[in-house]
Amino acid sequence: MRRNGPIGLMALLAGMMLFGAVAGAAGNVAPTRVTAKVRPLHTAGPPYTFTTSGKIVRPSVTICPKGTTNPAYCEQVPAGTCSGTVRITIEMGIDLLLADAGTTLHTSKVRLRSNCTYSSTTKLRKGQFTAGLPVGRHEIGRYARLTFVVRYLGNSVLSAENGPNRTVIAQVISG
């Protein structure tokens, strides 16, 4: 029985590393950038409808197994990396006047389109912007801040990445 020499062992290890790079590269490359835009930035009252949109900027890099710089064992980031899900969380700012102050109002998940963009329209209930305490005349027209937290949850190639937080203003109505 013939044993493999050092060259056969090196070829076996290289093949294992290559297979590990393909199977284990899941989520190892971070997106270049995650963008977010929320419209409208200011709303004077119901309906409280906001549209969040943005894109994931794909990196133009090669994936190599750890410790390898030989291009024969590396591969380009595949074109099909424009997939995955974006989570959008809407949080109410701290305000003693509002019943829902300091809470998460809404969470949604949106699929990424094939061109790496996403868009989601959210309609919030009027009751979430109604004052929990009696509103004095000087407090009518007071505004609440809403923070939109965007996070790309990743896919088999790209890792999860936070997007920028965006703040919008909504008018409080008396209950």
N, C-alpha and C positions, 0 to 999 in steps of 0.2 A: 504494500500500500504506500502510495506516494504522498508525502506531506507538502502542503503549500509552502513555498519559500517566502521571503520578505516581500517580494513583488506581488504575489497573490494575496497576501494579507493586506497590503496597502490598497490594492484594488478593491478588496472586500470592504475595508473601512471607508474608502472613498464612496463606494456605492451606498453604504449604510448612512453616511453623512448626507449624501444627496437625497436619499429617500427621506431622511429625517428633516431635511430642509424643506422638501415639498410638503410633507405631512405636518411638520411642526411649525411652519411659517405662519400658521393661522394667527392673524391679528398682531403680527410683530412689527408692521410698518405703520407709523403714525401718518394720518393725513397731513398735508402741508398746512391746511387752514380750514376751519369751519366758520361759515359766515351766517349771520342772522339779521333780518330786518323785520320790524313790526309796524303795521299800519292800521289805523291811524295812531299817531303819537299822543293825541289828546282827543278825548270825547266828552261832550258836554252833557251827556245823559243817555238814557236807554234809546235804542238797543245797544248793548255793549258787545259789539262784534269786532274782533281783531283778526287780522291775517298775518301769519308768521311765514316768512319764506327765506330761503338762503341756498347755499350750495356747499358741497364738500370738494375741496381742491385736492386732487389726487397727486401723490408724489411721483416724480419721474426718476426712480432709483431702481437699482437691481438688488435682488435678495440673494445673499450668499450664506452658506452654512457658517457657523461660528468658527473662526480661525482660518477661513479659506478666503483667499483673494483671487484665486485662479478663475477667470471668467468662464471656463469650461463647466464649472460647477454652479455658476450663478444663473439667475433668470430675471428677466424684466418683470416689473409689476404688471400683472395681466390687465388687459383692457376692460375686463368684466368686473372690475373692482367697484363700479358705481352701483352698489347694491347695499342693502342693510336698512336700518331703521334709525330715525331721529326721534328723540323724546323731547317734548316741549312741556314744561311745567310752568304754570302761572301762579305766582305767589303774591298775596296781598301784603302790603307794607304794614308796619306797626302803626296803629292809630287807635287811640282809646275810644273814639267815637263810633267806630264800626264794629259790628257784631263779629265779622269774619276776619278781623285784623290779625296779622301774623300767621295766617294759615295758607295752605295750598288750596287754591280755588279749583284748579283743573289740571289734569295731566292727560296728554294724548301722545300717541305714537304714529308716526307718518313714515311710509315707505319712501325710500330714495328712488327717484326716476333714473332712467338709463343715462341721462346727461348729467348726473350727480347733483340735481337740484331737488328741492322739496318745497311744499307749500301746504299750509293748514289754516283753515278758517275756524275760529272758535267763537261761540256766542255764549256769554255769561248771563246768568239770571239777574234780574233787576234786584231781587232780594239780597244779593250779596253786596250791594252798594247802598243799602238802606241803613240809616243810622240805628244802632242798637239802643242808644240813649236818646232822650228828647233833644231835638236840635233847636238851639236858640236862633233868634233872627240873625245874629252876627255870624252864625256858622253855616247858614244856608249858602250853597254854592261852594262848599269846601271840597277839596280834591283829595283823592287817594292815589297812591302810587302802586302800580302793578309791575312786578318784575317777571320777565319771560326768561326762563332758564332753558338753554338749548344744549342737548348732548347727543352726539352721534354715537350710537351703540356698537359700531364696528361690524365687521363681517369676517369671512375666512382669511382675508389678507390684511385688511386695515384694522388697526386697533381702535378702541373707543377713544373719543376726544371731546372735551368740552368746547362749546361754542361761546361766543360773547353773551353776557346777560344784557338784556334790553329793558329799559324802564319806560312805561307809558303812564299817562295821567287820566283818571276817570273822575267825573264829578259825583259827589255824594248827594243822594236825594233824601229828603226827610220822610220818615215812616209814619 
